């Protein structure tokens, strides 16, 4: 069964290359980006300005192929792709929570971007603490990380 998605806009960021980027939006505090939404979707922005944060769902447009086991940026041991947030995935879909700064017509100014410049945007959803914050019991291999994971930057391992 074929599944087709169409971009609703483009995410513009300062990151022209994969190497050296933050690997999660929590590691990109204050880094600004712009979303250029296709004009036909402007009406869908009604009331979004009342949310401080939004989920961006996008395509890893420069990611090709995938491996079922990878060594993620935050570890030196292999893990199953579905136990990581690695960009080379069976369906190259990314998810980030960013801070919404402003909306002007079809332009959204956001902060805490961790995606490449020119990333195709698939969807926007409001971040709602009552729905999105969960008490967790375990975090898998992430609990073994030493140092600050927000300081980790990408390299060429998924190129």
C-alpha positions in Angstrom: 0.0 0.0 0.0 1.4 3.3 -1.1 1.2 6.3 1.3 1.7 9.7 0.0 2.3 13.0 1.9 2.5 16.5 0.5 4.5 19.2 2.0 2.5 22.1 3.6 5.5 24.3 3.7 9.3 24.6 4.2 11.4 25.0 7.3 14.2 27.5 7.0 17.1 27.1 9.5 20.7 28.2 9.7 21.8 24.6 9.2 23.0 24.0 5.7 24.9 20.7 6.5 24.0 17.8 8.7 27.4 17.9 10.5 27.5 20.0 13.7 23.7 20.4 14.1 22.0 19.8 17.4 20.5 16.3 17.5 17.3 17.4 19.4 15.4 20.6 19.8 16.3 20.7 23.5 19.9 21.1 22.4 19.2 24.1 20.1 17.8 26.6 22.6 17.5 30.0 21.1 18.4 29.0 17.5 15.8 30.6 15.3 14.1 29.4 12.1 11.3 30.3 9.8 8.4 28.2 8.5 7.1 29.3 5.2 3.6 27.8 5.0 2.0 27.4 1.6 -0.5 30.2 1.3 -3.5 27.8 0.8 -3.0 26.6 4.4 -3.1 30.0 6.1 -6.7 29.5 7.4 -5.4 26.4 9.3 -3.3 28.7 11.5 -6.4 30.2 13.2 -5.7 30.3 17.0 -2.3 28.7 16.8 -0.8 31.9 18.1 -2.2 31.1 21.5 0.2 28.2 22.0 3.8 28.7 23.1 5.2 25.5 21.5 4.3 23.4 18.5 5.1 20.0 17.2 6.6 20.0 13.7 6.3 16.8 11.7 8.7 16.8 8.7 10.6 14.8 6.2 14.3 14.0 6.6 14.7 15.1 3.0 18.4 14.4 2.8 18.2 11.0 4.4 18.6 7.9 2.2 18.1 4.3 3.1 18.1 2.9 6.6 19.6 0.3 8.8 17.6 -1.6 11.4 20.4 -1.2 13.9 22.3 2.0 14.4 24.8 3.6 16.7 23.0 6.9 17.6 24.6 10.2 18.3 24.1 9.8 22.0 25.8 6.4 22.4 28.6 4.2 21.1 26.6 1.0 21.1 24.2 -0.3 18.5 20.4 -0.1 19.1 17.4 -0.9 17.0 16.3 2.0 14.8 13.0 2.2 16.6 14.8 2.6 20.0 16.5 5.7 18.6 15.7 9.0 17.0 18.2 8.5 14.2 17.3 10.2 10.9 17.9 7.3 8.5 14.6 5.4 9.1 12.2 3.2 7.1 10.0 6.3 6.7 12.2 9.4 6.9 9.9 11.3 9.2 11.1 13.7 11.9 9.4 15.2 14.9 10.5 18.3 16.9 8.9 20.5 19.5 9.8 24.2 18.8 8.9 27.4 20.5 6.4 29.5 18.5 7.6 33.2 18.5 5.2 34.8 16.0 2.9 34.3 13.0 2.6 36.8 10.2 0.5 35.8 7.3 2.0 32.5 6.1 5.3 32.9 8.0 5.9 31.4 11.4 9.0 32.4 13.4 10.1 29.6 15.7 13.0 28.9 18.0 14.9 25.7 19.0 15.2 24.3 15.5 17.1 21.1 15.0 16.5 20.4 11.3 18.2 21.2 8.0 17.5 24.3 6.0 14.9 23.5 3.4 13.2 20.7 5.3 9.7 19.9 3.9 7.0 20.4 6.6 4.3 17.7 6.7 2.2 18.9 9.6 2.0 21.3 12.6 0.2 20.3 15.9 0.0 22.4 19.1 2.1 21.2 22.0 -0.4 20.7 24.9 1.2 20.0 28.3 -1.9 18.2 29.5 -1.6 15.7 26.6 2.1 15.7 25.9 3.8 15.4 29.3 3.8 11.9 30.7 5.3 10.5 33.8 7.9 8.0 32.6 9.0 4.8 34.3 12.0 4.1 32.1 14.1 5.6 29.3 16.1 2.6 28.0 19.7 3.1 27.0 19.4 6.9 27.4 19.8 6.5 31.2 23.4 5.4 30.6 24.5 8.6 28.9 27.2 10.6 30.7 27.5 14.3 30.1 24.9 16.6 28.8 23.0 15.2 25.8 21.9 18.7 24.8 25.5 19.4 23.9 25.8 16.5 21.4 26.1 17.6 17.8 25.5 15.5 14.7 28.4 14.1 12.6 28.5 12.2 9.3 27.4 8.8 10.7 24.0 8.9 8.9 25.2 10.5 5.7 
